[in-house]
Amino acid sequence: MPEAKESSSAAMNRTVVERKSDLELVVTRTFNAPAHIVFEAWSKPELFKQWWVPKSAGMSLLSCDMDIRTGGTYLLVFRHPAFDQPMTFFGTYKEVTPHKRLVWTNEESDQGAVTTVTFEENAGKTRVTLHERYPTTEALDEALAGSAEGLPEQFAQLDELLAGGS
């Protein structure tokens, strides 16, 4: 009987990406790990680098600087074979509540979202909810056609990291 329960919980741990409004995108997934472990994967650069870039995107994360505290900043530099120059993404952490919540800005353009990630633990599993609020409908449309497409793969890679794979 434990096998059946295990496989049914594995089927439930899928990534759900939903457009909630003209400006909002919400992504959820439950991970089989306690909140402090999942939070570490989001807040320690050496772990973050292992899962953030979807493998199918053909990109690499050249550098990952994260000062994870309220008022701290981040700087991510990516390389993609189709582009001559690296792409830089940066912003500010507006709220950091260890093991519970991260809020950051995406400041590389005036169309960047404010991202909120919450970590809710229940019985040793953690439900992660990523909520992005964009300044315009067009910015959300662009994200859905681009970077947001990779979120299910990113969350699957995080799941693999948390399970001890790589």
Salt bridges, closest charged atoms under 4 A:
GLU18 OE1 - LYS20 NZ 3.55
GLU24 OE2 - HIS131 NE2 2.80
GLU24 OE2 - ARG133 NH1 3.67
GLU40 OE2 - LYS44 NZ 3.79
ASP67 OD2 - ARG69 NH2 2.98
GLU95 OE2 - ARG101 NE 2.91
ASP141 OD1 - ARG19 NH1 2.71
ASP159 OD2 - ARG29 NH2 3.17
